[in-house]
Amino acid sequence: MLFEANSTRAIKTLAIILLFGLCIGVIASHVIFTDHGERVAELSDDHQQLRARIARLRSNTAKLELQLQSLEEGTAGWRELARREHGMLEPGEAVYRFPVVIR
C-alpha cells in the first residue's frame, strides 16, 4: 500500500507537470502563430498595392511612349506639347481668359 501511494503521487506530479507544459506550449504557439498570420495578411495587402501601382506605372509608360512617338514623327506633337505645357500660341492667335466666380 505504501508503494502505491508513492507511485500515485509520482503519476499525479507527472500529470501536473505535463498539463503545465501543455498550457505553456499552447500559449507559446498562440503567440508565435498569431503574429505570423497577421504578417501574412499584411504582406498580402502590400502585394496587392504593389500590383496596382505596377499597373498604373505600365499605363503611364504606354501613354508616354505614345507621346514620344508623336514627338518623333513630326511637328504636330511638339506644337501640342508647347501649347499644353508652356501656354505657347501660334502667330496671330489670341487667348481669352474669363474670371471664374466661385459661389
C-alpha positions as a Markdown table, in Angstrom:
| # | Residue | x | y | z |
|---|---|---|---|---|
| 1 | Met | 0.0 | 0.0 | 0.0 |
| 2 | Leu | 2.8 | 2.4 | 0.8 |
| 3 | Phe | 4.4 | 1.7 | -2.6 |
| 4 | Glu | 1.1 | 2.5 | -4.4 |
| 5 | Ala | 0.9 | 5.8 | -2.6 |
| 6 | Asn | 4.3 | 6.9 | -3.9 |
| 7 | Ser | 3.6 | 5.8 | -7.4 |
| 8 | Thr | 0.2 | 7.6 | -7.3 |
| 9 | Arg | 1.9 | 10.7 | -6.1 |
| 10 | Ala | 4.5 | 10.4 | -8.9 |
| 11 | Ile | 1.8 | 10.0 | -11.5 |
| 12 | Lys | -0.1 | 13.0 | -10.2 |
| 13 | Thr | 3.1 | 15.1 | -10.2 |
| 14 | Leu | 3.9 | 13.9 | -13.7 |
| 15 | Ala | 0.3 | 14.7 | -14.8 |
| 16 | Ile | 0.6 | 18.2 | -13.3 |
| 17 | Ile | 3.9 | 18.8 | -15.0 |
| 18 | Leu | 2.6 | 17.6 | -18.4 |
| 19 | Leu | -0.5 | 19.8 | -18.0 |
| 20 | Phe | 1.6 | 22.8 | -17.2 |
| 21 | Gly | 3.9 | 22.1 | -20.1 |
| 22 | Leu | 0.9 | 21.7 | -22.4 |
| 23 | Cys | -0.5 | 25.1 | -21.2 |
| 24 | Ile | 2.9 | 26.8 | -21.9 |
| 25 | Gly | 3.0 | 25.2 | -25.3 |
| 26 | Val | -0.5 | 26.4 | -26.2 |
| 27 | Ile | 0.3 | 29.9 | -25.1 |
| 28 | Ala | 3.6 | 29.9 | -27.0 |
| 29 | Ser | 2.1 | 28.6 | -30.2 |
| 30 | His | -0.7 | 31.2 | -30.0 |
| 31 | Val | 1.8 | 34.0 | -29.6 |
| 32 | Ile | 4.0 | 32.7 | -32.4 |
| 33 | Phe | 1.3 | 31.8 | -35.0 |
| 34 | Thr | -0.9 | 34.8 | -34.3 |
| 35 | Asp | 1.9 | 37.2 | -35.4 |
| 36 | His | 2.6 | 35.0 | -38.4 |
| 37 | Gly | -1.0 | 35.2 | -39.6 |
| 38 | Glu | -1.1 | 38.9 | -39.2 |
| 39 | Arg | 2.2 | 39.3 | -41.1 |
| 40 | Val | 1.0 | 37.2 | -43.9 |
| 41 | Ala | -2.2 | 39.3 | -44.2 |
| 42 | Glu | 0.0 | 42.5 | -44.1 |
| 43 | Leu | 2.3 | 41.1 | -46.9 |
| 44 | Ser | -0.7 | 40.1 | -49.0 |
| 45 | Asp | -2.1 | 43.7 | -48.7 |
| 46 | Asp | 1.3 | 45.1 | -49.7 |
| 47 | His | 1.5 | 42.7 | -52.6 |
| 48 | Gln | -1.9 | 43.9 | -53.9 |
| 49 | Gln | -1.0 | 47.5 | -53.5 |
| 50 | Leu | 2.3 | 46.9 | -55.4 |
| 51 | Arg | 0.4 | 45.2 | -58.2 |
| 52 | Ala | -2.0 | 48.1 | -58.5 |
| 53 | Arg | 1.0 | 50.5 | -58.6 |
| 54 | Ile | 2.7 | 48.5 | -61.3 |
| 55 | Ala | -0.5 | 48.6 | -63.4 |
| 56 | Arg | -0.7 | 52.4 | -63.1 |
| 57 | Leu | 3.0 | 52.7 | -64.0 |
| 58 | Arg | 2.6 | 50.5 | -67.0 |
| 59 | Ser | -0.4 | 52.6 | -68.2 |
| 60 | Asn | 1.6 | 55.8 | -67.7 |
| 61 | Thr | 4.6 | 54.3 | -69.6 |
| 62 | Ala | 2.3 | 53.4 | -72.5 |
| 63 | Lys | 1.0 | 57.0 | -72.6 |
| 64 | Leu | 4.5 | 58.4 | -72.5 |
| 65 | Glu | 5.6 | 56.1 | -75.3 |
| 66 | Leu | 2.7 | 57.3 | -77.5 |
| 67 | Gln | 3.6 | 60.9 | -76.7 |
| 68 | Leu | 7.3 | 60.2 | -77.5 |
| 69 | Gln | 6.3 | 58.6 | -80.8 |
| 70 | Ser | 4.1 | 61.6 | -81.7 |
| 71 | Leu | 7.0 | 63.9 | -80.9 |
| 72 | Glu | 9.4 | 61.9 | -83.0 |
| 73 | Glu | 7.2 | 61.7 | -86.1 |
| 74 | Gly | 6.6 | 65.3 | -86.8 |
| 75 | Thr | 6.0 | 68.9 | -85.6 |
| 76 | Ala | 2.4 | 68.4 | -84.6 |
| 77 | Gly | 3.4 | 66.6 | -81.4 |
| 78 | Trp | 5.9 | 69.4 | -80.5 |
| 79 | Arg | 3.3 | 72.1 | -81.1 |
| 80 | Glu | 0.7 | 70.3 | -79.0 |
| 81 | Leu | 3.2 | 69.9 | -76.2 |
| 82 | Ala | 4.3 | 73.6 | -76.4 |
| 83 | Arg | 0.6 | 74.7 | -76.2 |
| 84 | Arg | -0.4 | 72.4 | -73.4 |
| 85 | Glu | 2.7 | 72.6 | -71.2 |
| 86 | His | 4.0 | 76.1 | -71.8 |
| 87 | Gly | 1.0 | 78.1 | -73.0 |
| 88 | Met | 2.6 | 79.0 | -76.3 |
| 89 | Leu | 0.5 | 80.4 | -79.1 |
| 90 | Glu | 0.6 | 80.3 | -82.9 |
| 91 | Pro | 1.4 | 83.5 | -84.7 |
| 92 | Gly | -1.7 | 85.8 | -84.7 |
| 93 | Glu | -3.5 | 83.6 | -82.2 |
| 94 | Ala | -5.1 | 85.1 | -79.0 |
| 95 | Val | -6.3 | 83.5 | -75.8 |
| 96 | Tyr | -9.2 | 85.0 | -73.9 |
| 97 | Arg | -9.5 | 84.1 | -70.2 |
| 98 | Phe | -12.6 | 84.8 | -68.2 |
| 99 | Pro | -12.6 | 85.1 | -64.4 |
| 100 | Val | -14.5 | 82.3 | -62.6 |
| 101 | Val | -16.8 | 83.2 | -59.8 |
| 102 | Ile | -16.9 | 80.6 | -57.1 |
| 103 | Arg | -20.1 | 80.6 | -55.1 |
